Amino acid sequence: MSLSRREILKAGAAGTALLAMPGWLAACGPKAPVAALADVTDPFLTWFGIDEGMIRQVLAELASRGADDADVYFQHARSTAVSFEDGIVSRASTTVDQGVGLRVVVGDQVGYAFTEDLTLASMLAAARTASSIANGSAVAPASAFARPGRPSFYEVAVPWSDVGIDRRLPIVQKAAGMARTKDARVEKVSVSWSDGDERVLIATLDGRIITDRRPQSRLWVNVTARQGEVVQANSANMAGRRGLEWYDDERLNTVAQQAIDRTMILFDARRPPAGEMPVVLAAGASGILLHEAIGHGMEADFNRKNTSIYSTMIGKKVGPDFVTVVDDGTIANERGALNVDDEGTPCERTVLVENGVLKSYLHDKISAKHYGRAASTGSGRRESFRHMPLPRMRCTTMENGPHDKDEMIKSVKQGIIAETFTNGQVQIGAGDFTFYIKNGWMIEDGVITFPIKDVNIIGNGPQALRDVTMAAADSALDTGGWTCGKDGQSVPVSQGLPTVLVSKLAVGGANG
C-alpha cells in the first residue's frame, strides 16, 4: 500500500477511525516486510514504520562528511478543531501531519532538511542534503542505542486521538450556554476548541533514542454584548497539556464568567490621561510583558550573536534585589511544559535572574557548547519536523516579591493597572516594546477609580525590569493559550507574574 501525503489526508476525511491505526500509518513508511520490525522494543518505532537499523543508516549518511552533532526528529501530530457559533457547529476539522527532520551541526553552523516520506530512500536523500554543510571525515553513529528514562509531566486519562467529537461537543455547548445566560446584554457567544496528540521520536548521533507523547488542548469563549447602541466584545480562554477530564463544570463556568466580566466592564471603561506614569502589572496575564520584552533577550542565540542587550550581562545586576525570574519546563500540565525538549534533553527549572542578578541564558545544545556548559537547559524547541530547534522559553514567570498589593496601589498618585492584553510589538535585541491593554483600571491618589480600555503602554523591557519598585507575593501563571513566535516558528508557552509596580512607563491615553 503506497500513499502520498495528499492521499493520506483524503483517507483521513473519510473516517477518523483509520487515523488511529499505527499499522496503517506504518504503511506510509518503508516498504520492508513487517517481520523486519519484529524486534522492536519501542512502540514509537512501530508508529513511524522504522527500526533501529534504518535510523543508524540515516545518521551515518548525515555524518558522512563530518559532524560535531547530528539527530533525526520524527513527529506525528493529530489535531482537532471545533468552532461553535450562534448555537451551531460552524466548522470542525481533524488534521494529521507526519515527517522527519534531519540535522547536522558543525561548530555553530547547521545543515537541515526534512521529508514527509518516511521511506529509507527519501530519508537518506534528505540526509545527504543536510550533510552538504560539512566537508570533513565521516563520523560513525553509535553501534547501539540507549533509551534514557524521562519524567512525565502531562499524563492524561484518555489520549485526544481516542476522543470522539461526541465527547468534545458537549463541552463546547456547555461553555457557550453558560456564557449566554450570565447577562441579558449578551448578543452573541462563540466558542473555539482545539486539541492535539503529538508523538515525537528523537535519535542522536551519540546513540540515544528519546520519545515523548504530548497532549494539548484549549477552549476559547468569545462574547459580544450590546447596551443601547454600544457594542463591546471580549474573550477568555483556558489551555494546557490537559485531557478531557480537566474540562469540568467549575472550570467551564470560570472561563465563561471571565469572558462576561471582561466584556461588560468595557461599557463603563474609558481611556486614561496620556503621559509617563507608574503602571501596576496585574498578576498572571501581565507575564506577556515579561515574556516578550525581557525573556526573549535571555535566549542564548540572541546573546551568542551579540544582538541582545543582555549579551554581556551575565553576573551583573539587571533588576532590584527582590526580582527572581525563572523559565520552568517542569510545571505539570502547563501549556509550555515539556518532558524533554526537541533535542531530547530533559527539561529543567532554569533561573534566569536571581535576586536581581542575571544568572543564565536559555540554551539549546549549540549555545551550551558555545558557552562551555556541560549541557543545555532543555530549551531547544521547534514548531515541527520542518524546522530546526532554537533556544525558546517554556513557562516564564517572576517569583513572589516581598510587598503588599494594597500597599502598592496606595503608593501610586496617578497611574494605571494593566490587567489583560491583546497584542504588542517588541524589538527583541533592544527590548523596546508597545503593548495594547484591553482591560485595566485607573489609580488616583492611591485609590482605584474607574475601568480603562484601549490603552497602549510603551517602554523598554530591560529598563522596565530595573524600574520595578514593588512586587507582591501573588505570582501566578496565566492558564491562557499563549503561543510564541520566533524566526517563523510558533510554539506553545506559559507565562506569569506577581502584581508588580513599574515606576514609569509611557501610557498612550486620551490625550495621546
C-alpha positions in Angstrom: 0.0 0.0 0.0 1.7 3.2 -1.2 0.0 6.5 -0.2 1.1 10.0 -1.0 0.5 12.7 1.7 -2.4 14.0 -0.3 -4.0 10.6 -0.4 -3.4 10.2 3.3 -5.3 13.4 4.0 -8.2 12.3 1.7 -8.4 9.0 3.6 -8.5 10.9 6.8 -11.5 12.8 5.7 -13.3 9.5 5.0 -13.1 8.2 8.6 -11.2 9.1 11.7 -11.0 5.5 12.9 -8.5 4.8 10.2 -6.2 7.6 11.5 -5.8 5.9 14.9 -4.3 2.7 13.5 -0.5 2.5 13.8 -0.4 -0.3 11.3 -2.0 1.9 8.6 0.5 4.7 9.4 3.3 2.3 9.1 2.3 1.7 5.5 3.5 5.3 4.8 7.0 4.3 5.8 9.4 1.7 4.5 8.3 -1.0 2.1 10.2 -3.6 4.1 8.3 -6.7 5.4 6.6 -6.3 8.7 8.9 -9.0 10.0 11.8 -6.5 9.9 10.2 -4.8 12.8 9.7 -7.9 14.9 12.4 -7.0 17.4 11.1 -3.5 18.0 11.1 -2.7 21.8 9.8 0.8 21.5 6.2 1.3 20.2 7.2 4.6 18.7 9.3 2.8 16.1 6.2 0.9 15.0 4.2 4.1 14.7 6.7 5.5 12.3 7.3 2.2 10.5 11.1 2.3 11.2 13.7 0.3 13.0 17.0 1.0 14.6 18.9 -0.2 11.6 17.2 2.4 9.4 17.9 5.1 11.9 21.5 4.2 12.1 21.8 4.3 8.3 20.3 7.7 8.2 22.6 9.0 11.0 25.6 7.6 9.2 24.6 9.4 6.0 24.1 12.6 8.0 27.6 12.4 9.4 29.2 11.1 6.3 31.0 14.4 5.6 31.8 15.1 9.3 29.7 16.4 12.2 30.0 17.7 15.7 26.5 16.5 16.3 23.5 15.1 14.3 20.0 14.0 15.0 16.7 12.9 13.4 13.4 14.1 14.7 10.3 12.1 13.8 6.9 13.7 14.5 3.3 12.6 14.2 0.7 15.2 15.1 -3.0 14.8 15.1 -5.1 17.8 15.9 -8.9 18.6 16.0 -10.6 22.0 16.0 -14.2 22.9 16.5 -15.9 26.3 16.1 -19.3 26.8 17.7 -21.3 30.0 16.8 -24.9 31.0 17.1 -25.8 27.7 18.6 -24.4 25.6 15.8 -21.1 24.0 14.8 -19.8 26.3 12.1 -16.6 24.4 11.5 -14.9 21.1 12.6 -11.7 19.5 11.3 -9.1 16.9 12.1 -5.7 17.1 10.6 -2.7 14.7 10.6 0.9 15.7 10.0 3.9 13.4 9.9 7.5 13.6 8.9 11.1 13.7 9.9 13.6 16.5 10.3 17.4 15.8 9.9 20.1 18.0 11.3 23.8 18.2 11.1 25.8 20.5 13.4 29.3 21.7 12.6 30.5 24.3 15.1 27.8 26.9 15.2 26.5 26.0 11.7 23.5 23.8 10.9 22.6 21.8 7.9 18.9 20.9 7.9 16.4 19.0 5.7 13.1 17.3 6.2 10.8 14.9 4.4 7.2 13.8 4.8 8.1 10.5 3.2 9.5 8.0 5.7 10.9 5.6 3.2 14.6 4.8 3.7 15.5 6.2 0.3 13.8 9.5 1.0 15.3 9.9 4.4 18.8 9.1 3.0 18.3 11.7 0.3 17.3 14.3 2.9 20.3 13.4 5.0 22.6 14.0 2.0 21.1 17.4 1.6 21.6 18.3 5.2 25.2 16.9 5.3 26.3 19.1 2.4 27.2 21.8 5.0 30.2 19.7 6.2 33.5 18.9 4.4 35.4 16.6 6.7 35.8 13.0 7.6 32.9 10.7 8.3 31.7 10.2 11.8 30.2 6.8 12.7 27.0 6.7 14.7 26.9 4.7 17.9 26.7 1.0 17.4 23.7 0.7 19.8 21.0 2.9 21.1 20.2 3.7 24.7 16.8 4.7 25.8 17.2 7.0 28.8 14.3 7.5 31.1 12.4 10.7 31.2 10.0 12.4 33.6 6.2 12.6 32.9 4.6 16.0 33.4 1.4 15.6 31.4 -0.3 12.2 31.6 -4.0 12.3 30.5 -6.7 9.7 31.2 -7.6 9.3 27.5 -5.4 10.5 24.6 -7.1 13.0 22.4 -6.7 10.7 19.4 -9.1 8.4 21.2 -11.7 11.0 21.9 -14.7 11.3 19.6 -16.5 14.5 18.5 -19.4 13.3 20.6 -17.3 13.9 23.8 -15.9 17.2 22.7 -19.1 18.9 21.5 -20.9 18.8 24.9 -18.1 20.7 26.5 -18.2 23.4 23.8 -22.0 23.7 24.0 -22.0 23.9 27.8 -19.4 26.7 27.8 -21.4 28.6 25.3 -24.6 28.1 27.3 -23.0 29.3 30.5 -21.8 32.5 28.9 -25.1 33.3 27.1 -27.2 33.1 30.3 -25.0 35.2 32.6 -26.1 38.6 31.4 -29.1 39.8 29.4 -26.9 42.1 27.3 -25.1 39.2 25.7 -25.9 39.3 22.0 -23.6 36.6 20.7 -21.3 33.8 22.0 -18.8 31.9 20.0 -16.6 29.1 21.4 -13.4 27.8 19.7 -12.0 24.4 20.7 -8.7 22.8 19.7 -6.8 19.7 20.9 -3.8 17.7 19.8 -2.0 14.4 20.3 1.6 14.6 19.3 4.3 11.8 19.2 7.9 12.6 18.8 11.0 10.3 18.5 14.5 11.8 18.6 17.6 9.7 17.7 21.0 11.2 18.2 24.5 10.5 16.7 25.8 9.6 20.2 23.4 6.7 20.5 20.2 7.9 22.3 16.6 7.4 21.3 14.2 9.6 23.2 10.4 9.6 22.8 7.6 11.7 24.1 3.8 11.9 23.7 2.4 15.5 24.1 -1.2 16.3 24.7 -2.5 19.8 24.2 -6.0 21.5 24.4 -7.6 24.9 24.5 -11.1 26.3 25.0 -11.8 29.9 24.0 -15.0 31.8 24.8 -15.8 35.0 22.8 -18.6 37.3 23.9 -20.3 40.2 22.1 -22.7 42.3 24.1 -25.0 45.3 23.3 -26.0 48.1 25.6 -28.2 50.6 23.7 -26.3 51.4 20.6 -23.0 50.5 22.0 -21.4 47.1 21.2 -18.5 45.6 23.1 -16.6 42.3 22.7 -14.0 40.4 24.7 -12.9 36.9 25.5 -11.3 34.5 27.9 -9.6 31.1 27.4 -8.1 28.2 29.2 -5.4 25.8 27.9 -2.8 23.3 29.0 -1.4 19.9 28.3 -4.7 18.6 29.6 -7.1 15.8 28.9 -10.9 15.7 28.6 -11.2 15.2 32.4 -9.9 18.8 33.1 -12.9 20.5 31.5 -15.4 20.1 34.4 -18.3 22.4 35.1 -16.4 24.6 37.6 -13.7 25.4 35.1 -16.1 26.0 32.2 -18.1 28.3 34.4 -14.9 30.2 35.4 -13.8 30.9 31.8 -17.4 31.8 30.8 -17.6 34.3 33.7 -14.2 35.8 32.8 -15.3 36.4 29.3 -18.5 38.1 30.5 -16.8 40.2 33.1 -14.1 41.4 30.7 -16.8 42.3 28.1 -19.3 44.1 30.4 -16.8 46.3 32.2 -16.0 47.8 28.8 -19.3 49.6 28.8 -18.1 51.7 31.7 -14.5 51.9 30.8 -12.7 54.9 29.3 -9.3 55.9 28.2 -7.0 57.3 30.9 -4.9 60.5 30.5 -1.8 60.1 28.5 1.8 60.6 29.7 4.6 58.9 31.7 3.2 57.4 34.9 3.5 54.3 37.2 2.0 51.1 35.9 0.8 48.2 38.0 1.0 45.0 36.1 -1.7 42.6 37.3 -0.7 39.1 38.4 -1.0 36.4 35.7 -1.6 37.6 32.2 0.8 40.6 32.5 3.5 37.9 32.2 3.2 38.6 28.4 5.4 41.7 29.0 8.0 39.7 30.9 8.0 37.1 28.2 8.2 39.4 25.2 10.2 42.4 26.4 12.6 40.6 28.7 12.5 36.8 28.2 13.4 36.8 24.5 16.5 38.8 25.3 17.7 36.0 27.6 17.5 33.3 24.8 21.1 32.3 24.2 21.1 32.6 20.4 20.5 36.3 20.5 23.3 36.6 23.0 25.7 34.3 21.1 25.2 36.6 18.1 25.5 39.8 20.3 22.1 41.1 19.3 20.6 41.1 22.8 21.2 43.8 25.3 21.9 41.0 27.8 24.9 39.6 25.8 27.5 41.0 28.3 25.4 41.0 31.4 25.9 37.5 33.0 26.7 38.1 36.7 25.6 41.7 36.6 22.6 43.4 38.2 19.6 43.7 35.8 16.9 44.4 38.4 16.2 45.0 42.1 17.2 42.5 44.7 13.7 41.1 45.2 13.4 40.1 41.5 13.9 36.5 40.5 12.9 35.3 37.0 12.6 31.6 36.1 11.8 29.6 33.0 10.5 26.2 34.0 9.6 23.4 31.7 8.7 21.0 34.5 5.4 22.5 35.7 2.9 19.7 35.4 0.2 20.1 32.7 1.2 23.7 31.8 0.9 24.6 28.1 4.6 25.3 28.0 5.7 22.2 29.9 7.9 19.5 28.3 9.2 16.2 29.4 12.1 16.6 27.0 12.9 19.4 24.6 13.1 18.9 20.8 16.7 17.9 21.0 15.9 15.1 23.5 17.3 17.0 26.6 15.2 16.6 29.8 13.6 19.9 30.7 14.5 21.8 33.9 13.8 24.8 36.0 16.2 27.5 34.8 16.9 30.5 37.0 17.5 33.4 34.6 17.6 36.2 37.2 18.3 35.6 40.8 17.9 38.4 43.4 18.3 40.9 40.6 21.4 39.3 39.0 21.5 37.7 35.6 22.5 34.1 36.1 21.8 32.2 32.9 20.5 32.3 29.4 18.2 29.7 27.9 20.3 27.2 25.9 20.0 24.7 23.2 22.8 22.3 22.6 24.6 24.6 20.2 24.7 27.6 22.5 25.5 25.4 25.5 28.7 24.2 23.7 29.4 27.8 22.6 29.3 29.0 26.2 31.2 25.9 27.6 28.3 24.5 29.5 28.1 20.8 30.3 24.5 20.6 28.9 21.7 22.7 27.6 18.9 24.0 29.7 16.4 21.8 27.9 15.3 24.8 25.9 15.8 23.6 22.3 12.4 23.8 20.7 10.9 23.7 17.2 7.4 24.1 15.7 7.6 20.8 13.8 9.8 18.5 11.9 10.1 21.1 9.2 12.1 23.4 11.5 15.4 23.3 13.3 15.4 23.8 17.0 16.2 27.2 18.6 16.5 28.3 22.2 13.0 29.1 23.3 11.0 29.9 26.5 8.7 27.3 28.1 6.9 28.6 31.3 8.4 32.0 32.2 7.5 33.9 35.3 8.7 36.1 38.1 8.7 34.7 41.6 6.9 36.2 44.6 8.1 39.5 45.9 8.0 40.9 49.5 5.4 43.7 49.1 1.7 44.0 49.7 -0.6 44.6 46.7 -2.9 47.1 48.5 0.2 49.0 49.7 1.4 49.1 46.2 -1.8 50.7 44.9 -1.9 53.2 47.8 1.6 54.4 46.8 0.5 55.5 43.3 -0.5 59.1 43.0 -1.7 58.8 39.3 -1.2 55.6 37.3 -2.9 52.6 35.8 -3.4 48.9 36.4 -2.8 46.8 33.3 -5.0 43.7 33.5 -5.4 42.0 30.1 -3.5 42.4 26.9 -4.5 41.7 23.3 -1.3 42.3 21.3 2.0 44.1 21.1 5.3 44.6 19.3 8.8 44.1 20.6 12.3 44.7 19.2 14.0 41.7 20.7 17.6 42.9 20.7 17.0 46.2 22.5 13.8 45.2 24.2 11.7 48.2 23.1 8.0 47.4 23.3 4.5 48.6 22.7 1.6 46.6 24.3 -2.1 47.1 23.9 -4.2 46.9 27.1 -7.8 45.7 26.6 -8.8 45.8 30.3 -7.4 47.8 33.2 -8.1 50.4 35.9 -7.2 54.0 36.7 -5.5 54.8 40.1 -5.8 58.3 41.5 -4.4 59.3 44.9 -3.9 55.7 45.8 -7.5 54.6 45.0 -8.8 52.6 42.0 -11.3 55.0 40.5 -12.6 53.7 37.1 -12.0 51.0 34.5 -9.9 51.8 31.4 -9.7 50.3 27.9 -7.9 50.7 24.6 -4.6 51.8 26.1 -1.1 51.5 24.8 1.9 51.2 27.1 5.4 51.9 25.6 8.8 51.2 27.1 12.0 49.2 27.1 12.0 45.8 28.7 15.4 45.8 30.4 14.7 49.4 31.7 11.3 48.3 32.9 12.9 45.5 34.9 15.2 47.9 36.5 12.3 50.2 37.2 10.3 47.5 39.1 9.9 49.1 42.6 7.5 46.6 44.2 6.4 43.0 43.7 3.6 41.3 45.6 3.5 37.7 46.9 0.8 36.6 44.5 2.8 35.2 41.5 0.5 33.3 39.1 0.9 31.5 35.8 -1.8 32.5 33.3 -3.8 29.5 32.0 -4.5 31.1 28.6 -3.5 29.6 25.3 -0.3 31.6 24.7 1.7 30.9 21.6 5.2 32.4 21.0 6.5 33.3 17.6 10.2 33.4 16.7 12.0 33.2 13.3 8.8 32.0 11.7 8.2 29.2 14.3 5.3 29.1 16.7 5.4 27.0 19.9 3.0 26.8 23.0 4.2 28.7 26.1 3.0 29.7 29.5 3.8 32.9 31.3 3.0 34.7 34.6 3.9 37.4 37.0 3.1 38.6 40.5 1.4 42.0 40.9 4.3 44.4 40.0 4.7 48.1 40.1 6.9 49.7 37.4 7.7 53.2 38.4 7.3 54.7 35.0 6.1 53.8 31.5 4.7 55.8 28.7 0.9 55.5 28.6 -0.9 56.4 25.4 -4.3 57.5 26.8 -7.0 60.0 25.8 -4.5 62.8 25.1 -2.0 60.6 23.3 
